[in-house]
């Protein structure tokens, strides 16, 4: 098996070539997650930044952004979000254009609170490929409970206006989708959520699995997770939502490109060993801290426990196959995975 096969089956590659070779990536990351800001204007009950200070508030500087991007000139995909709201960053359109000028696929998640009409054309002109809107509820009261502030009506109005504006101008990008985090509190709203998407002109809905650490916080707790504990009525809501979507022309799937029902069932007792992320992508915080993936901050507390390098002090090449990354990969393919990966696959779609 070639080194590139690591991206298809890391566990098998590890077994065939051994720990020393499997711990190194054969090429640079094909995807970068750049946390362009860790600031946010919401207080979501499922987000760790609501409950603790992860790093001092900051936007990623233009110097750090270009330093990182220029080291991976052929990067295929860049995701401009992390623990924060990207549309708070004034340089965001410039960042998107900088990446699109080199042919990179670019997307980001937004909470949709800053989708004012005056920004519509600028957003389209950047060439952004995908705009993922995390809405998490189908009504105002539920939204306030999950997201912490009363912006539901504004988001529904403005995202709907943006989609209508796209159609009126013939713009085909960015592709807009709505996302709902699967909670026992809100899964019954999924059919209404799909209907709402259709009313807004959005044709793509995703059910995102809840991620939480061992201690839990806010609504990110084991007792509110659907995984491995979906009741008959909750399954029925998912089936109904899929039927509503088919009738209204709205596709419904789950994070990890799986069907919603599949994403909520356990697939493997050692699911972490099939993860491709440490061989394919790198996540960099607004301060330059290299992390294994965007899920880690949600699945384990304390960045110091899984920091793999500092992009302000070392090159990506030095970080990517440095000792910390190699040790992380080796542990991931063992029976004793790194802390943030220990229950991955039990809480998240691979």
C-alpha positions as CSV (number, residue, x, y, z in Angstrom):
1,X,0.0,0.0,0.0
2,X,1.3,3.4,-0.9
3,X,1.7,6.3,1.5
4,X,-1.2,8.1,-0.1
5,X,-3.4,5.1,0.9
6,X,-3.2,6.5,4.4
7,X,-6.0,8.8,3.5
8,X,-8.2,5.9,2.6
9,X,-7.4,3.5,5.5
10,X,-4.9,4.7,8.1
11,X,-5.4,1.7,10.3
12,X,-4.5,-0.8,7.5
13,X,-1.5,1.3,6.5
14,X,-0.3,1.4,10.1
15,X,-0.5,-2.4,10.2
16,X,1.4,-2.9,6.9
17,X,4.3,-0.5,7.2
18,X,4.6,0.0,11.0
19,X,4.5,2.9,13.4
20,X,7.6,4.8,12.2
21,X,6.4,5.2,8.6
22,X,2.7,5.6,9.4
23,X,3.4,8.5,11.8
24,X,4.6,10.7,8.9
25,X,2.4,12.3,6.2
26,X,3.6,11.6,2.7
27,X,2.6,15.1,1.5
28,X,1.5,18.5,2.8
29,X,-2.1,19.0,4.1
30,X,-4.7,19.1,1.4
31,X,-7.1,21.1,3.6
32,X,-6.5,23.9,6.0
33,X,-8.9,25.1,8.7
34,X,-8.0,28.7,9.5
35,X,-9.7,30.2,12.5
36,X,-9.9,33.7,11.2
37,X,-11.3,34.8,14.5
38,X,-12.2,33.4,17.9
39,X,-14.6,36.2,18.6
40,X,-18.3,35.7,18.4
41,X,-21.5,37.6,18.9
42,X,-23.6,34.7,20.2
43,X,-23.5,32.6,23.4
44,X,-24.3,29.2,22.1
45,X,-25.1,26.5,24.7
46,X,-23.2,23.9,22.6
47,X,-20.0,25.8,22.2
48,X,-17.0,25.7,24.6
49,X,-16.1,29.4,24.1
50,X,-19.3,30.3,25.9
51,X,-18.1,28.6,29.0
52,X,-14.3,29.1,29.0
53,X,-11.6,31.3,27.5
54,X,-9.8,29.2,25.0
55,X,-7.3,31.8,23.9
56,X,-7.4,35.7,24.2
57,X,-9.9,37.2,21.8
58,X,-8.3,37.9,18.4
59,X,-8.6,37.9,14.6
60,X,-6.0,36.2,12.6
61,X,-3.7,38.8,11.2
62,X,-3.2,39.2,7.5
63,X,0.5,38.5,8.0
64,X,-0.2,35.2,9.7
65,X,-2.9,34.3,7.2
66,X,-0.6,34.8,4.2
67,X,2.3,33.1,6.0
68,X,0.3,30.0,6.4
69,X,-1.4,29.9,3.0
70,X,1.7,30.7,1.0
71,X,3.4,27.7,2.5
72,X,0.8,25.4,0.9
73,X,0.3,26.9,-2.6
74,X,-1.5,23.9,-4.0
75,X,-3.9,23.4,-1.0
76,X,-7.2,22.1,-2.4
77,X,-9.6,23.3,0.3
78,X,-9.6,26.0,3.0
79,X,-12.2,26.4,5.7
80,X,-12.3,29.9,7.2
81,X,-13.9,29.1,10.5
82,X,-13.2,27.7,13.9
83,X,-14.4,28.8,17.4
84,X,-15.8,32.2,16.3
85,X,-17.9,34.0,13.8
86,X,-16.0,34.7,10.5
87,X,-18.2,37.5,9.3
88,X,-16.9,39.7,12.2
89,X,-13.6,39.9,10.4
90,X,-13.1,42.9,8.2
91,X,-10.5,41.2,6.1
92,X,-12.6,38.1,5.4
93,X,-13.5,39.1,1.8
94,X,-9.9,39.8,1.0
95,X,-8.9,36.4,2.5
96,X,-11.5,34.6,0.4
97,X,-10.3,36.4,-2.8
98,X,-6.7,35.7,-2.0
99,X,-7.5,31.9,-1.9
100,X,-9.8,31.9,-4.9
101,X,-7.1,33.6,-7.0
102,X,-5.1,30.4,-6.7
103,X,-8.0,28.1,-7.4
104,X,-8.7,26.9,-3.9
105,X,-12.1,25.7,-2.8
106,X,-13.2,28.0,0.0
107,X,-16.0,27.8,2.6
108,X,-17.0,28.9,6.0
109,X,-19.7,28.4,8.6
110,X,-21.6,31.5,9.8
111,X,-24.3,32.1,12.4
112,X,-26.0,34.3,9.8
113,X,-26.5,37.3,12.1
114,X,-24.4,39.6,9.9
115,X,-25.9,38.8,6.5
116,X,-27.0,42.4,5.8
117,X,-28.1,43.2,2.2
118,X,-25.2,45.7,1.7
119,X,-22.8,42.7,2.0
120,X,-24.6,40.5,-0.5
121,X,-22.7,41.4,-3.7
122,X,-19.4,41.7,-2.0
123,X,-19.8,38.1,-0.7
124,X,-20.7,36.8,-4.1
125,X,-17.8,38.7,-5.7
126,X,-15.3,37.0,-3.5
127,X,-15.9,33.7,-5.3
128,X,-16.8,31.9,-2.1
129,X,-17.8,28.3,-2.9
130,X,-20.0,27.5,0.2
131,X,-21.8,29.4,2.9
132,X,-23.0,27.2,5.7
133,X,-25.5,28.8,8.1
134,X,-25.8,27.3,11.5
135,X,-29.4,28.0,12.6
136,X,-30.0,25.1,15.0
137,X,-33.8,25.6,15.5
138,X,-37.0,26.0,13.6
139,X,-38.6,28.7,15.8
140,X,-37.6,31.7,17.8
141,X,-37.9,30.4,21.3
142,X,-35.9,27.2,20.6
143,X,-33.2,29.3,18.8
144,X,-32.9,31.6,21.8
145,X,-32.5,28.6,24.2
146,X,-29.7,27.0,22.0
147,X,-27.9,30.0,20.6
148,X,-28.2,32.4,23.5
149,X,-29.5,35.6,21.8
150,X,-32.7,36.5,19.9
151,X,-31.6,36.7,16.3
152,X,-33.8,34.0,14.7
153,X,-36.1,36.3,12.7
154,X,-33.3,38.4,11.5
155,X,-31.3,35.4,10.2
156,X,-34.3,33.8,8.5
157,X,-35.1,37.1,6.8
158,X,-31.6,38.0,5.7
159,X,-30.4,34.6,4.6
160,X,-33.7,34.2,2.6
161,X,-33.0,37.7,1.0
162,X,-29.5,36.6,0.1
163,X,-30.7,33.4,-1.7
164,X,-33.3,35.5,-3.5
165,X,-30.7,38.0,-4.5
166,X,-28.4,35.3,-5.8
167,X,-31.3,34.0,-8.0
168,X,-32.1,37.5,-9.3
169,X,-28.5,38.1,-10.3
170,X,-27.9,34.6,-11.7
171,X,-25.1,33.9,-9.1
172,X,-24.5,30.2,-8.6
173,X,-22.1,30.6,-5.7
174,X,-21.8,30.4,-2.8
175,X,-23.8,27.3,-2.3
176,X,-26.0,28.0,0.8
177,X,-26.9,25.3,3.3
178,X,-28.7,25.3,6.7
179,X,-27.3,23.3,9.7
180,X,-29.0,22.0,12.8
181,X,-27.1,20.4,15.7
182,X,-28.9,17.2,16.7
183,X,-30.2,17.6,20.2
184,X,-33.0,15.7,22.0
185,X,-34.4,19.2,22.7
186,X,-34.7,20.0,19.0
187,X,-34.7,16.9,16.8
188,X,-38.5,17.0,16.7
189,X,-38.2,20.3,14.8
190,X,-36.3,18.7,12.0
191,X,-39.3,18.4,9.6
192,X,-40.2,22.1,10.3
193,X,-36.5,23.0,9.8
194,X,-36.6,21.5,6.4
195,X,-39.8,23.3,5.6
196,X,-38.2,26.6,6.8
197,X,-35.2,26.0,4.5
198,X,-37.6,25.6,1.6
199,X,-39.4,28.8,2.5
200,X,-36.0,30.6,2.6
201,X,-35.1,29.2,-0.8
202,X,-32.3,27.0,0.7
203,X,-32.2,23.5,-0.9
204,X,-29.6,21.8,1.4
205,X,-30.0,20.9,5.1
206,X,-27.5,19.1,7.3
207,X,-28.1,17.4,10.7
208,X,-24.9,17.9,12.6
209,X,-24.0,15.5,15.5
210,X,-23.5,17.1,18.9
211,X,-19.9,17.1,20.1
212,X,-19.1,17.2,23.9
213,X,-16.3,16.5,26.3
214,X,-16.5,14.1,29.2
215,X,-17.6,16.7,31.8
216,X,-20.1,18.4,29.5
217,X,-21.2,22.0,29.6
218,X,-24.4,23.9,28.7
219,X,-26.4,21.8,26.3
220,X,-23.3,19.9,25.1
221,X,-24.0,16.9,27.4
222,X,-24.3,13.2,27.0
223,X,-28.0,13.2,28.1
224,X,-28.9,15.6,25.2
225,X,-27.0,13.7,22.5
226,X,-28.9,11.6,20.0
227,X,-26.0,9.2,19.3
228,X,-26.7,5.6,20.3
229,X,-29.8,6.7,22.2
230,X,-32.3,7.8,19.5
231,X,-35.9,7.0,20.6
232,X,-38.6,5.8,18.2
233,X,-40.2,9.3,18.0
234,X,-36.9,10.9,17.3
235,X,-36.1,8.5,14.5
236,X,-39.6,9.1,13.2
237,X,-38.9,12.9,13.1
238,X,-35.8,12.2,11.0
239,X,-37.7,10.0,8.6
240,X,-40.5,12.6,8.3
241,X,-37.9,15.3,7.6
242,X,-36.4,13.2,4.8
243,X,-39.8,12.8,3.3
244,X,-40.6,16.5,3.6
245,X,-37.3,17.3,1.9
246,X,-38.0,15.0,-1.0
247,X,-41.4,16.6,-1.5
248,X,-40.0,20.2,-1.3
249,X,-36.7,19.6,-3.2
250,X,-34.5,20.0,-0.1
251,X,-31.7,17.5,0.4
252,X,-31.1,16.3,4.0
253,X,-28.0,14.6,5.2
254,X,-25.6,14.5,8.1
255,X,-22.1,15.8,8.7
256,X,-19.5,13.4,7.3
257,X,-21.6,13.0,4.1
258,X,-23.7,10.3,5.7
259,X,-27.4,9.8,6.0
260,X,-28.9,11.2,9.2
261,X,-29.9,7.9,10.6
262,X,-26.5,6.3,9.9
263,X,-24.6,9.2,11.5
264,X,-26.4,8.5,14.8
265,X,-25.4,4.8,15.0
266,X,-22.1,3.4,16.2
267,X,-20.0,2.1,13.3
268,X,-16.8,0.8,15.0
269,X,-15.6,0.3,18.5
270,X,-12.2,1.8,17.5
271,X,-13.6,4.4,15.1
272,X,-10.8,6.8,15.8
273,X,-8.3,4.5,14.0
274,X,-10.1,5.2,10.7
275,X,-9.8,9.0,10.9
276,X,-7.8,10.6,8.1
277,X,-7.6,14.1,9.4
278,X,-4.1,14.1,10.9
279,X,-2.8,13.0,7.4
280,X,-4.9,15.4,5.4
281,X,-5.7,18.6,7.2
282,X,-4.3,21.1,9.7
283,X,-6.3,23.5,11.9
284,X,-4.7,26.7,13.0
285,X,-6.2,29.1,15.6
286,X,-6.3,32.8,15.3
287,X,-3.1,33.0,17.4
288,X,-1.3,30.4,15.2
289,X,-1.7,27.3,17.4
290,X,-1.8,24.1,15.3
291,X,-4.5,21.7,16.4
292,X,-5.4,18.2,15.0
293,X,-8.9,19.2,13.8
294,X,-11.9,21.5,14.3
295,X,-13.6,19.0,16.5
296,X,-10.8,18.8,19.2
297,X,-11.9,22.1,21.0
298,X,-15.4,20.6,21.4
299,X,-14.3,17.1,22.6
300,X,-11.6,18.0,25.1
301,X,-10.8,21.0,27.2
302,X,-7.4,22.7,27.3
303,X,-5.6,23.5,24.1
304,X,-2.3,22.6,25.8
305,X,-3.4,19.0,25.7
306,X,-3.5,18.7,22.0
307,X,-1.4,21.6,20.5
308,X,0.9,20.2,17.8
309,X,2.9,23.3,16.9
310,X,3.0,27.1,16.6
311,X,2.7,28.5,13.1
312,X,4.1,31.9,14.2
313,X,7.4,30.2,15.2
314,X,7.8,27.2,12.9
315,X,7.1,26.4,9.3
316,X,4.1,24.2,8.4
317,X,6.5,21.6,7.1
318,X,8.3,21.5,10.5
319,X,5.0,21.2,12.3
320,X,3.4,18.7,9.9
321,X,5.9,16.0,10.4
322,X,7.4,17.2,13.7
323,X,7.6,15.0,16.8
324,X,4.2,16.2,18.2
325,X,2.3,15.4,15.0
326,X,4.1,12.0,14.5
327,X,3.4,11.0,18.1
328,X,-0.3,12.1,17.7
329,X,-0.7,10.0,14.6
330,X,0.9,6.9,16.2
331,X,-1.4,7.2,19.2
332,X,-4.4,7.7,17.0
333,X,-3.8,4.3,15.3
334,X,-3.3,2.5,18.7
335,X,-5.6,1.2,21.4
336,X,-4.8,4.4,23.4
337,X,-5.8,7.3,21.2
338,X,-5.1,11.0,22.1
339,X,-7.6,12.6,24.5
340,X,-9.7,14.6,22.0
341,X,-10.0,11.5,19.7
342,X,-10.9,9.0,22.4
343,X,-14.6,9.1,21.7
344,X,-14.5,10.4,18.2
345,X,-16.8,8.3,16.0
346,X,-19.0,7.9,19.1
347,X,-19.9,11.6,18.9
348,X,-19.1,12.7,15.4
349,X,-19.4,11.5,11.8
350,X,-16.0,10.6,10.3
